[in-house]
Amino acid sequence: MQTQHTKPARGLKRVINAWGYSIQGLRAGLSEPAFLEETLLACIMIPAAFWLGQTWLEVSLLVAVVVLVLVTELLNTGIEAAIDRISLDHHPLSKRAKDVGSAAVMLALLLCGGIWAAALFNRFA
């Protein structure tokens, strides 16, 4: 956290700091069961995309929707952490924020499943 007396990092130092924060974020995400499960599936699905996809565009789309699920799950985890930081009390707005984040994950999963199902159908039907 920066105070009024420190200068923000610039140049390569800023990039190195940002990289470190990103790694910390991934580690924090891996402590969440849903993100861990989705990451394990991604470790299978991303290499499989190179086998299933018949063009670079298909491979890119298959990989992109898997990564989209991971990104959405991380954002949802961030929303939940911020809400819990504010208060653990039940509040309608807190519930709404968490529900909307969960819905975003669900939509990303449905999109991913639909695209993968279409690719499998195209390949084997």
N, C-alpha and C positions, 0 to 999 in steps of 0.2 A: 504494500500500500504506500502510495506517495504522500508525503507531507508537503506543506507549502515551501519548505526549505530545500527540497531535493529537485534536481532537474530530471525531466524524463529522459530515458535512454534514447539515443539516436543511432542511426546507421546500423552497423553489424551487431552492436550490443543490443539494440531493440529487437532485431530478428532473433538473436540467441535467446533473449528473455521470452519472447513470444513462443518460440519453439518449446522452451521448458514449461511454460504455462499450459501449452497444448498437451504435452506428455502427461503432466499432472492431471489434466482433465480426462484424458483417456484412462489413466489409472483409476481415477474416481469413478468413471463410468463402468469399468470392469468390476467394481465392487457391488454394482447393481445386478441382481440375477437376470433381469430381462435383457440388459445390454450384453452381459456375458454370454447368454444363450444365443442371442442374435449374432454376436461376433463369432462364436463357434460355427454356426450355420454359414456365416459369410466365408469362413475359411474353407468350407466345402464348396459353396456355391460359386465363388469367384473363379477358382480354377475350372469348375465345371462349365462356366460360361464360355470359356475358350474352346471347349469340346462341343457344346450345344450350339453356340452361335455359328452361322454359316458365312457371315460377312463381318467386317470390322464394325459395322453399324449395329448389327444384332448383338455382338459381344459387348460393345460399349453400353447398349441399353440394358442388357442383363446385369452387367456390373454396376451400372449407375443406380438401378432401382434397389439393389442390395445395399449400396452405400447410402442411398437416401433413407432407408430404414434405420441405419446406424446413426445418421445425423439427426433424424427426427427423435430417436430414442434419447440421444444425448441432450437435445434441447428440452425434451419433456422432463428429463432428470433434473436439469438446471431449473426449470420452472418449479418443480416440486421442492427442490432444496431452498429456493428463494422464499416460497410460501411458508415452508416449515421454519425458516429463519425468522420470519416476521412473527409467526405465532402458530402453536400447535392446536389452538382452540378451533373448534368447528365454526366456520363462517361461510355463508352462501357464496361470497366472491372467491374465497379460497377453493371451495369445492368446484366452482365453475372453472377457475383457471386450471385446476388439475384435470378436470373432465375434458376440457378442450385440448390440453396437451395429450391426454390419452387418446382422444379421437384422432388427433393428427398421426399418432403412431399407428392406429388401426387403419387409417386411410393409406398410409405408406405401405403397410403390410399387404393390404388388399391389392394395391397397384402392383407391388412386387409379385405377389402370387398370380395375379392375372397375366402379367407379361411372361412370367416363367411358364405358366400353363399353356399360353399361346405358342411359345417357342417350342415346348415339348410336343404339342399337337402338330405343329408345322414340321417338326423333324421326323416324327414317327407315324403320322397319319397319312 
